[in-house]
Amino acid sequence: MAQDVHADRAVATAHFADRLAEQVERKRSQLVVGLDPRPDLLPVELKGDAHLGREHAADACARFCRGLVDAVAPYVVAVKPQVAFFEALGADGVRALEDVAEYARLAGLLVIADGKRADVPSTARAYAAAYLEPRAQASVRGSGPVEGDWGNREVPPARDALAPLVDALTINPYLGRDALEPFLHACRRHGAGAFCLVKTSNAGGADVQDLALSDGRPVWQAVAALVADWGDDLVGDHGLSSLGAVVGATHPRAVGEARRLMPKAVLLLPGVGAQGATPADVARAFTSGPASALVTVSRSVIYAFRTVGAEWRQAASAEAARLKREVWAVSGW
């Protein structure tokens, strides 16, 4: 029994980029599905009493996300819950986030929280503890059939009673190195991952990120160089750093330049689907290896049922399967 506990703990603290690379190679997928649950957009069968208050809405959102995990798990390496949609539902939403994160891990997926956290060092330490450090209060589930929303299915055991809430977190580098050190420490000590905002997919990001410095470089390229430097001592056996970077797929030229500036970083690439980018726009991101970039899609998968008319889980599954094939094909691996 003690051996099993130590084995689970070793898995939980293994290097994030190495765990990711193993997932990518095993599944032949670089796809991440974002979980952005909105009570007003849920399938009719799940809405129920969601309008009656936060508790009901959070329960409906959690059921939606668990169903999505079941639907996309064969085709993705990770899910990316957008923390804001859960926090909007108060304490009930935070509990739903914890439930969904655990459920995704039981399905064998990595969990990347999209929280864009950073602050002065004392506050950043609290953020790192909340998301990336071991939690003694985490629950433990055994293996065997588990009764879920959609029937019984076999699930693997939870990795560890001390497992962090998530495997990785998006962070904001604009407060500098001292604000990021608690997250980098979690990467070193606990096998966590982090993704710095570098060149975001929203049009307004250019207001700051494209400003020209005195040497002619845009701000985002200077940040990319910092990320490469900060992550240099976090490189694992697969040659990739646990400190990655968020680069919008809506900027294809920037994707190629980001890869040049950060050769060891895993690039997290939002913008494919609802924001207009395509898998072909990110082909240059994969030159450092099959796991050197992840394509993240949210609305076009989780709300596919609203446009194609199919049952919501079937629609999400079909769209995830299609995107997995397309991304793998353009990656060249």
N, C-alpha and C positions, 0 to 999 in steps of 0.2 A: 504493500500500500504506500509506504513512504517513497518507494522507487517511482510509483506512478505520479505522486505529487511533484517530485523533483523533475520528472520528465515534462509534466505540464508546464511547470514554471520556466523550464529552459525554452520551451516553445514561445511562451509569452514574452521572454526577454530577448529572443533572437533578433538579429539586425533587421530593421524594417525593410530596407531595400532588398535584402536577400530573400526575405519571406515573399515580398512582392514578385521578385524575379521568378521564384519557384512556381508561384501561382500562374504567372503569365505563360511560362513554358509548359506547364501541365495542361492549362485550358486553351492554349493558343488564342488568347484574348488579351486585349489592352483596354477593354471597355469598363467604365465605371458608370453606374446609374445613380443620379442624384435623387434623393427623396425629399421632395418639396410639397408636403401635404397641405392642401388648402380645403377647409371644410366646405366651402361653397362649390368646389369642383369635384367633390367625391362622387363615385358612382351612386346611383339612387339607392341601391340595396344597402349601402353603408351609411347613408346620411342619417336615417332614423331620427333620433332625438338630438342630433348634433346642434340644432338651433337652440336647445334649451339651456346650454351653458358650457363652460369650459371642460368640465369633467366628461360630459357626453361627447363633445367635439374631439377631445384628446383621445378618447377610447376609439372613436371612429377613425381618426387619423392613424392610430397605431395598428388597427386591423387592416387598413389600406396598405400601410407600409409592409406589414408582415406578408400580406398577399403578394405584394410586388416582389419581395425577396424570394418567395417560392417560385414566382414566375420567371425571374431573370437569373436566378442563381446558376443555371447551367452555362450561361453565356458571359458572365461578368466576373471580374476578379475582386471587385469591391463595390460597396455602396457609399454614397456621400450624403448623409442627412444634412440638410440646411438647418442649422441650429435655430435661426430666427423664426421659422414656421412652428417650431415646437415651443420656444420661449413665449410666443404670442399667446399661448394657451395657459400661461402661468405654471404653477407647481404641477398641475396635472399634465401639462405638455412636457415638462422636464422628465416626469416619470415615464411618459410615453417614449421619449427619446432613449432613455435607459433600456426600456423593454425592447425597442426596435434594434438597438445596437447589439444587445445580447442575442436576439433572435437571428440577426444576420451572421454573427460569429458562429452560432450553432449550425448555420447552413454552410459554414466553411469559407465565408467571405471576410475580407478585410473591411474595416470601417474607417472612413475618413470624414471627420466632422468638419463641416464648412462653417467656421465661426469667426475667421479673420481676427483672431485675438492678438493683443500685445498691449503693453502699458508700462508704466514705470516698473523697475525691477521687483519691488515688493508685491505689486498687484499681478505682474506677470507670473510670479511664482505660484500665486493662487490659481491662476488660469491653467498653468501647467499641471498643478496637482489635481484640478477638477477633471481634466480630460486625459492626461497622458501618464499619470503616475498610478501605481497600484492602489487599490481601494479595498480595505479590509472588510467593508460591508457588502462587497459584491456577492451575489448569490451563486450557488453551485447547482448545476443540474447533472444528473447521471445520464448515461446512454440509454437507449431503448425508445419505445414509442412515446411520443409526446402528443397530447391532444391539442391541436391548434384550431384556427378558425375554419380550416378546410379539411379536417379529418386527421387521422393518425399518419405519422411518418417517422422514419428512423432519423435520429439526429446524433451527431457526435457529442461526447461529453464536453462541458465547459472546460476551458484551458486551465483555469486557476481561480481559486477563491479571491485572489488578490489582483485579478486582471484589471487593467485600466479601463476606463469607459470606452475609449476608442483606440484604434491603432495609430492614427495620424490626425493632424489638425492643420487647417490653414491659418497662417499668421501674417501680421502686417509688419514689414521691415522698416517702416518710416520713423520709428522711434529709436532705431539704432541697435547696436550690438548688445548693450547691457539689458535692453528690454527683451531681447530674444534669448539671452543666455539660459533662463530657466527651461525653455523649450529644447534648446540644444543639449542641455544636461539630461533631460528626459530621453533624448535620442541616444545619448551615450550610455546611460545607466539602465534604462528600462526597455530598450529596443523600440522606442517610439519613432514616428516619422513626423515631419513638418513640411509644409509647402508655403514658401514666401510669395506674397503678391509681388509680381514683377511688371507684367504688361497685361492688364485686365481686358476682358472682352467687351465691356461697356464703352459706348462712344465717348462718354464724359471722362473716361480715364485719361484721355489725351490732355486734358486741362493741366494736369501736373506731370504725368509720366512722359510726355513728349516735349516738355520744356528743354531748351538747349542750355547746356552748361558752357562754361568759358572755353573748354577744350573742343566744343562742337558736338559732343555726345549728348543724346537725350537722357533725361534723368533715369529712365527705366534701364538703360544700358549700364549706367553706373551702379544701379542697384543689382543688376544681374552679376556684375563683377564682384560685388560684395558677397552675394549669395554663394558664388563659386568658392570664394575664399573661406567663408564661414563653414561651409560644408566639406571642406577638403579633408578634415580629420574624422569624418563620419562615413567614409567609403567602406563598403563591405566586400565580401569575397567575389561578388559579381561585378565589381568595378563601378558601382553606383552609390551615391550618397543618400543618407537618410534625410538630408535637407534638400527638398525639391523646390520647384518654382511653378507658380501659376502664370501661364501665358495664354492669352486668348487665341483660339483658333480662328477668330474673326480677323486676325492680322497675320496672314500667311508669311509675309516677308519677315515679320518680327519673330515668327516661330523658328525660321532658319537661322536668324541671327542669334536668337536665344540659345539654340543648340551649340553654336560656335562659342559663345561666351561662357556657357555652363556645361561643358562636355560630360561631367559626372553626375549632373542633377537629373532627377526624374521630373519631366515636365508634365504638369497637370493642365490639360487643354480643354477649357470650357468653350462653348459657343457653337458646337455642332448641333444642328437640328433647328430648334425654334429661333435661335439668333442668326441663322442664315449660313453658317459655315458648313463645309462638307468634309468627309474623311480625306479627300484628296488635298485639302488645304493644309494638312498636318503631316504629310509624308516625310518632310525633312526633319521632323522631330525624332525619328527613330534611328538615326545613324549611330548612336552609341549603344545600340542593342535593342532586342525586342521589348524589354521592360523599361526602356529609357524614357518612355512617354505613356501617358494614360489619357484617353479621350473620355471626357465626362459629358453625359447627356442626361437631361432631366425631363423637361416638359414633353418633348417629342416621344418619349417612351412611356412615362407614367400616366400621361393623359392621352395616349394614342387612341383609346376607345372613343374619345369625343370626336374624332375625325374619321376613323375607319368604320365605326359602327359595330365592331365586334365586342364580345364579352371582355371586360377590362383586363383580366389577367392574361387572357389569350392574346389580346392586342399588344400588351406590354412585352410578352414573351416573344412574339413574332418580330416586333421592331428591334428588340435587343439582339435577337439572333441575326437579323439582317445587318445591323450595324457592326456586330462582332466580326462577321465575315468581311465586310468592306474595309474596316480598319486594319485587320490582319493583312489583307491583300495589299493595301497601299503601304504598309510598314515595310514590306520587302523581305519579311522573314518567313 
